[in-house]
Amino acid sequence: MRAAMACLASVGGLFAALPGHAGVFAPPPGCELEMTVQLHQCQVANHYRCAGDPAGYRNVAYADGSGVFFISQIDDETRWIESFSPETGEIDQLDIAGSKDNASFSALLAEGRDDYDFVTRNNFGEVRRNIGHDQLTGESVTIDGVALERCTFDLRIEDGAGNFVARRTGQQYISRKMRIFFSDIEEFENAQGDKVQSMDGPVTFAFPGDEGFAAAEPQFDCDMLMTNMSPTLTYPLSEEAL
């Protein structure tokens, strides 16, 4: 894991984020932590921006009880620019030029729906075509003082040859102010017919100066997971939401 992280750091310096010490998350040098979100299903997400990134880029590090397991970078249209799995060493990148219709948060806000058809490629040579849509429901909710709106999604994933790989459906939340998605309820089905349901929506939000800001350890549903009372988790879907 350390070798993979070092390799990524040398390429972009974006994915070296790990807790600085027990219980505290520290972003990479040159980056500033903006928000910590405690999620259901024993997860915590730390959102940070880096001075060397293009304008509008945001990085998110997800951790469970064992530490950071997924790191992603999105832009201000919520496109998943790049992601890294420390456990597997997999790096996924968006093929912007090779995609027919990249996701657009602006289109979702303006029209209430955004259809997309984009391609991602990883460092193992795998190609994934992602075809789907996000659609606002018109329902507004407030979680821990943060105003959000509900959004449904339906995403079909194919390999480079057009074969079915997986389907993900469910609902998310969006924040117009922050221009970001947050996961909620999802059903995942793969080509073998296996199905998994998850619910890892936000529970609390912490900003600079708030209690819980920069927390590296999750707080909610961890006891349930340890006793196998919760469904198996999948990687975060926000766009982030791929």
SULFENVEN-V54501 format. One record per backbone hydrogen bond with DSSP energy under -0.5 kcal/mol. CO is the residue of the C=O (numbers start at 0). NH is the residue of the N-H. E is the energy in kcal/mol with one decimal. If there is no record, write none. Layout:
co & nh & e
CO & NH & E
CO & NH & E
//
This chain:
co & nh & e
0 & 4 & -2.4
1 & 5 & -2.3
2 & 6 & -2.2
3 & 7 & -2.1
4 & 8 & -2.4
5 & 9 & -1.8
6 & 10 & -1.3
7 & 11 & -2.8
7 & 12 & -1.3
15 & 17 & -0.5
17 & 25 & -0.8
20 & 23 & -2.5
22 & 215 & -1.2
23 & 19 & -1.0
23 & 20 & -1.1
25 & 17 & -0.8
27 & 30 & -1.6
29 & 50 & -2.7
31 & 48 & -2.2
33 & 207 & -0.5
34 & 46 & -3.1
35 & 37 & -0.5
35 & 205 & -2.4
36 & 44 & -2.8
37 & 202 & -3.4
37 & 203 & -1.3
38 & 42 & -1.0
38 & 219 & -0.5
42 & 38 & -2.8
43 & 62 & -2.5
44 & 36 & -3.1
44 & 46 & -0.5
45 & 60 & -2.4
46 & 33 & -3.2
46 & 34 & -1.6
47 & 58 & -3.1
48 & 31 & -3.3
49 & 52 & -1.7
53 & 56 & -1.8
57 & 73 & -2.7
58 & 47 & -2.9
59 & 61 & -0.5
59 & 71 & -2.5
60 & 45 & -2.4
61 & 68 & -2.5
61 & 69 & -1.3
62 & 43 & -2.1
63 & 66 & -1.3
66 & 63 & -2.1
69 & 61 & -3.3
70 & 83 & -2.7
71 & 59 & -2.7
72 & 80 & -1.5
72 & 81 & -1.6
73 & 57 & -2.7
74 & 77 & -2.2
78 & 74 & -1.3
78 & 80 & -1.4
80 & 93 & -2.2
81 & 72 & -3.1
82 & 91 & -1.7
83 & 70 & -2.2
83 & 85 & -0.6
84 & 88 & -2.9
89 & 84 & -2.1
90 & 122 & -1.3
91 & 82 & -2.2
92 & 120 & -2.6
93 & 95 & -1.2
94 & 118 & -0.5
95 & 98 & -1.0
100 & 116 & -2.8
103 & 107 & -1.6
104 & 108 & -2.2
105 & 109 & -2.3
106 & 110 & -2.8
106 & 112 & -0.6
107 & 111 & -2.0
111 & 135 & -2.4
113 & 133 & -2.1
115 & 131 & -2.3
116 & 99 & -1.0
116 & 100 & -2.5
117 & 129 & -3.4
118 & 94 & -3.1
119 & 127 & -2.7
120 & 92 & -2.8
121 & 124 & -1.6
125 & 121 & -2.0
126 & 159 & -0.6
127 & 119 & -2.7
127 & 129 & -0.5
128 & 130 & -0.6
128 & 157 & -2.6
129 & 117 & -2.1
130 & 155 & -3.2
131 & 115 & -2.8
132 & 153 & -1.8
133 & 113 & -2.6
134 & 151 & -3.0
138 & 149 & -2.6
140 & 147 & -3.3
142 & 145 & -2.0
144 & 146 & -0.5
145 & 142 & -2.2
147 & 140 & -2.7
148 & 173 & -2.2
149 & 136 & -1.9
149 & 137 & -0.5
150 & 171 & -3.8
151 & 134 & -2.6
152 & 169 & -1.7
153 & 132 & -1.6
154 & 167 & -2.7
155 & 130 & -2.9
156 & 164 & -3.0
156 & 165 & -1.6
157 & 128 & -2.7
158 & 161 & -1.8
162 & 158 & -2.1
164 & 190 & -1.4
165 & 156 & -3.2
166 & 188 & -2.4
167 & 154 & -2.9
168 & 186 & -2.9
169 & 152 & -2.2
170 & 183 & -0.7
170 & 184 & -0.7
171 & 150 & -2.4
172 & 181 & -2.7
173 & 148 & -1.9
173 & 175 & -0.5
174 & 178 & -1.6
174 & 179 & -1.2
179 & 174 & -2.3
181 & 172 & -2.9
182 & 201 & -0.5
183 & 199 & -1.8
184 & 170 & -2.5
185 & 197 & -2.4
186 & 168 & -2.2
187 & 195 & -2.5
188 & 166 & -2.5
189 & 192 & -1.8
193 & 189 & -1.9
195 & 187 & -3.2
197 & 185 & -2.5
200 & 39 & -2.5
203 & 37 & -1.8
205 & 35 & -2.6
206 & 209 & -3.1
209 & 212 & -1.7
211 & 214 & -1.6
213 & 24 & -3.4
219 & 41 & -2.3
220 & 224 & -1.8
221 & 225 & -1.9
222 & 226 & -1.1
223 & 228 & -2.8
224 & 227 & -1.7
237 & 241 & -1.1
239 & 238 & -2.2
239 & 241 & -2.4
240 & 238 & -0.6
//
